[in-house]
């Protein structure tokens, strides 16, 4: 858990950032390359029942993975991957990942006595990881996530712009069923 990000003149404590010393990328040769990074920008609006924002104090963030399944995608002829100008490949298989960012934002209200309030948001996201073309459709994966960075700033007294940078890794957890002839 890491904390304290300076945003403008405010110091915002971020709770839930990844501890990079505890995060291993790829457990063995077979796992290398089964990861992606995404950016999740969002504009969050305070509920009508909450007072206006004076300052954002703390952001608590957690990632919940709801679903991960292998899907079919386009592939080149005879199983050759399609490569785009960025070097990204389509092999005919991707892992579709659905998750939710669970976030609690603690803020000081713009009232004379400056009480502290919090608001909770759940933001859904999707991510995709290109898999090897021989990956079975019933292959199961352990999904590991790492919140790399959170940027947040109040647009005005009722809206917060926030951007989360998320690293997602898929680790095979069991062998898929293969028909042997």
N, C-alpha and C positions, 0 to 999 in steps of 0.2 A: 504494500500500500504506500503510495507516494502522495504528497500533498503540496499545496501552495503554488499557484500560478498567478503571475501578475498580469492583470488585464486593465489597461489604462492606468488609473491611479489606485484601483482596488486590488486587493489580494484575495483570490478565491481559493478556498481549500477544496481539493479534488480527492475524494475517497473512492477507491476502487480501481485505480490505475494498476497496470500490470507490474509485477516485480520481475524485471528482465533476468535477474540472477537465478530465479526459480523456474523460468520458462525454457523448456527444451524444444528446439525446432528439429523435427524428424528424429525418430528413435532409432531408425536403421536406414540402410540404403533404399529399402522399398517405400519408405515414407517421404523421402525427399520430393519436394515439388507439389505436395498435396496441401497447398495453403493458398490463401488469398488475403488481400488487404482491401478494406472498403472504408469510405468516408460517409457518414450519415449526418447530413445537415438538416436542421429542423428549426422552425419558429414555434416556440411554445407560448401559449396565451394563458394568462392567469384566469382561473375560474372567477365568475362574478362575485362569489362569496369572499374572495380574498382581497386584502387591501393592496394598494399600489406598492411597487418596489422602490426602495431607496438605494439599497446595495444588495448584491448577491454575495452571500457569505460562504456557503459550502454546497458542493454537489456530490451526492452519493450515487454511484452508478454500478449496476450489475447487469450481466448478460445472461439471458435464459434462452437456450436452444430448444425449440419446439418440435422440429422435424428435420431430418436429413435423409434424402433418398436419391438413388442413382436414377438419372433420366437419360433418354436418348437425345442426341443432337446431330446436326449435319456432320458428315465426315467426307473425306476425299474418296476417290475411286479406289477400289481394291484395298480399303483399309488405311490408305496413306493419309496422314493428318493434313488438314487445311491450315496453312500458316498465313497470318495477316502481316501487314507492314511493321507492326510492333513486335513481331516474333511470337505472338500468341497462337496456340494450336487448338484446333478442334479435332478431337479423336473419335467422336461419335458417342462419348459418355461424359456426363457432368454429374457432380454431386450438388443437388439443390438443397440449400440450407435456409430454413425459416427460423427467425428468432425474435426476441423482444428485448429492447433496452429498458430496464427498470431503473427509474431515476427519481431521486428526491432532491429537490432544490430548497435549501434553507436560505431565507433572505430577511433583511431588516426592512420593516414596513416604513413607508413614507408617512408616518404619523408623528405627532408631537412627542409621544413617549417612546417611540422607536421600538415597538415590540418585534420579536423574532417570530416568523411564520415559516411554514414549509408547504410545499406543493409536490404532489406525486404525479409522474407521467410514465406511461408505458408506450413506447414507440416501436412498432413492428419494423422488421427489415428482412431483406432477402439477400443471399449471396450465392455464388456459384464457383465451384472448383472443377477445372478440367481434369478428368481422370484418364488413366491408360485405357487404350481401346479394348484390352482383354479383361477389363473389370466386369465382374458378373453383376447383373441387374439386382440381385438380392444381397450384395455385399453390404455389411454393416460397418459403420465408422463411429469412433469416439471423436466428438467435436470439442476441441480445446480453443478457448478464446482468450484474447489479451487486449484490454483497452489500453492503447498506446498513448492517446492524447485526448483531452477534452478542452475545447475552447468555448467560452460562454461570455456573452455580454448582453446587458439589457438594452434593447432597441429604444424602448420608452418605458414608462412606468407600468405597462400591462403586458409587454412582450419581451421574450428572451430569445436571442439567437444562440444556438448551440450547435457545435459540430464535434462529432465523435469519430476518432480514427480507430478502427478495429482490425486486429489481426485474427484470422480464423484458420485453424489447422485441422485436417481430417486424418485420423489414424485408424487404419483397419483394425477391427477388434475380433474378427473371426474369419475363417476361410469361407469363401462362398462355395455353394454346391456346384460341382462341375460334373457333367456326364462324361464318363470314361468309356470309350468304345474299344 
